[in-house]
Amino acid sequence: MSRLGIFLLVMILRSGLSGQITVTQDIFPQVGDTLHYAVDDQPVNIIMTPPDFAPQNWDFSGLKQASSFDIIMEDAQTRPEFPTFPGAQLVYTLGADRTYLEVNGQNVTELGFVGDPAGLGVRLNSVYYPAIFRCVRRFNSSI
């Protein structure tokens, strides 16, 4: 019986030690922000999850930038497709495609895009129902 009691005590104490990352509104994208992306097309020796699920040390020093691009957040109201995405505050352009985002105090939500995603010469106005959550703000639990 004492083993069961110790086990339950450990489980109760352990549950109070969990936590969650806090994402604040300060890091949500805003008009004028530029996101710089660097891509390594052939990464080697990057192990994201060890086979035994032990604590991890990620070492990305071996990555080599093969290409890069910038995404600039713009005011959605300046674009001609804004009436299709009336809740959008931000838009970013990647190639000839534009993606519309709604940003509020809790979420960054992708409302849809305008463009030719398959490169077939067919331009689409795609509104997502439901919208796609890109970032949801969470609050810390007890630590």
C-alpha positions as CSV (number, residue, x, y, z in Angstrom):
1,M,0.0,0.0,0.0
2,S,2.9,2.4,0.7
3,R,4.1,2.0,-2.9
4,L,0.7,3.1,-4.2
5,G,0.7,6.1,-1.8
6,I,4.2,7.2,-2.9
7,F,3.2,6.8,-6.6
8,L,0.1,8.9,-6.1
9,L,2.1,11.5,-4.2
10,V,4.7,11.7,-6.9
11,M,2.0,12.0,-9.6
12,I,0.2,14.8,-7.8
13,L,3.5,16.7,-7.2
14,R,4.5,16.2,-10.8
15,S,1.3,17.5,-12.2
16,G,1.9,20.8,-10.4
17,L,5.3,21.2,-12.1
18,S,4.1,21.3,-15.7
19,G,4.0,24.5,-17.7
20,Q,3.4,25.9,-21.1
21,I,5.2,28.4,-23.3
22,T,3.5,31.8,-23.3
23,V,3.1,33.5,-26.6
24,T,2.4,37.2,-26.0
25,Q,0.8,39.6,-28.4
26,D,4.1,41.5,-28.6
27,I,5.5,38.9,-31.0
28,F,2.4,38.7,-33.2
29,P,3.1,40.1,-36.7
30,Q,2.3,43.8,-37.4
31,V,2.2,46.0,-40.4
32,G,5.8,46.7,-41.5
33,D,7.3,43.5,-40.0
34,T,9.7,41.5,-42.2
35,L,10.2,37.8,-41.7
36,H,13.4,36.5,-43.1
37,Y,13.5,32.8,-44.1
38,A,16.6,30.8,-44.9
39,V,16.2,27.3,-46.4
40,D,18.7,24.4,-46.3
41,D,17.5,22.1,-49.1
42,Q,19.7,19.2,-48.0
43,P,20.2,19.1,-44.2
44,V,22.3,16.4,-42.8
45,N,23.0,15.0,-39.3
46,I,20.0,16.8,-37.8
47,I,18.2,14.6,-35.3
48,M,15.0,16.2,-34.0
49,T,13.8,13.3,-31.8
50,P,16.2,10.8,-30.4
51,P,15.0,7.2,-30.5
52,D,14.7,6.9,-26.7
53,F,12.9,10.3,-26.3
54,A,15.6,11.4,-23.9
55,P,16.3,15.1,-23.2
56,Q,17.4,16.8,-26.4
57,N,20.2,19.2,-27.5
58,W,19.5,20.5,-30.9
59,D,22.5,21.5,-32.9
60,F,21.6,23.4,-36.1
61,S,25.2,24.6,-36.7
62,G,25.5,22.2,-39.7
63,L,22.7,23.9,-41.7
64,K,23.8,25.7,-44.9
65,Q,21.6,28.4,-46.4
66,A,20.8,27.3,-49.9
67,S,18.2,30.0,-50.5
68,S,16.4,32.8,-48.6
69,F,13.5,35.1,-49.0
70,D,11.7,37.9,-47.1
71,I,8.0,38.2,-46.3
72,I,6.8,41.7,-45.5
73,M,3.6,42.2,-43.6
74,E,1.4,44.9,-45.2
75,D,-2.0,46.5,-44.4
76,A,-4.7,44.3,-45.9
77,Q,-7.0,47.3,-46.6
78,T,-4.5,48.5,-49.3
79,R,-5.1,45.4,-51.5
80,P,-7.9,45.0,-54.1
81,E,-9.1,41.7,-52.6
82,F,-9.8,43.1,-49.2
83,P,-13.6,43.0,-49.6
84,T,-13.2,39.2,-49.9
85,F,-11.4,39.1,-46.5
86,P,-13.1,41.9,-44.5
87,G,-11.7,40.7,-41.2
88,A,-8.1,40.8,-42.4
89,Q,-5.6,43.3,-40.9
90,L,-2.4,41.9,-42.6
91,V,-1.5,40.6,-46.0
92,Y,1.8,39.2,-47.2
93,T,2.9,38.5,-50.8
94,L,5.0,35.4,-51.8
95,G,5.7,35.4,-55.5
96,A,2.4,36.4,-57.1
97,D,0.3,35.0,-54.3
98,R,-1.1,37.0,-51.3
99,T,-2.2,35.5,-48.0
100,Y,-4.6,37.4,-45.7
101,L,-4.3,37.2,-41.9
102,E,-6.5,38.3,-39.0
103,V,-4.6,39.3,-35.9
104,N,-6.3,40.0,-32.6
105,G,-5.3,39.8,-29.0
106,Q,-5.5,36.0,-28.9
107,N,-4.9,34.6,-32.3
108,V,-3.1,34.9,-35.7
109,T,-5.5,33.4,-38.2
110,E,-5.1,32.8,-41.9
111,L,-8.3,33.8,-43.6
112,G,-7.4,32.7,-47.1
113,F,-5.2,33.5,-50.1
114,V,-5.4,34.9,-53.6
115,G,-3.1,33.4,-56.3
116,D,-2.2,30.4,-58.4
117,P,-0.9,27.8,-55.9
118,A,-0.3,25.0,-58.4
119,G,1.2,27.2,-61.1
120,L,-1.5,26.2,-63.7
121,G,-2.5,29.7,-64.7
122,V,-5.7,29.6,-62.7
123,R,-5.9,32.4,-60.2
124,L,-8.0,31.6,-57.2
125,N,-9.7,33.6,-54.4
126,S,-9.7,31.0,-51.6
127,V,-11.5,31.9,-48.4
128,Y,-11.0,29.3,-45.6
129,Y,-14.0,28.0,-43.8
130,P,-13.1,27.7,-41.0
131,A,-10.0,29.9,-40.9
132,I,-6.7,28.3,-40.1
133,F,-5.1,29.2,-36.8
134,R,-1.4,30.0,-37.2
135,C,-0.7,31.0,-33.7
136,V,-2.9,30.8,-30.6
137,R,-1.9,32.7,-27.5
138,R,-1.8,30.5,-24.4
139,F,-1.3,31.4,-20.8
140,N,1.1,29.8,-18.3
141,S,-0.2,27.1,-16.1
142,S,1.3,26.7,-12.6
143,I,5.0,26.0,-12.5
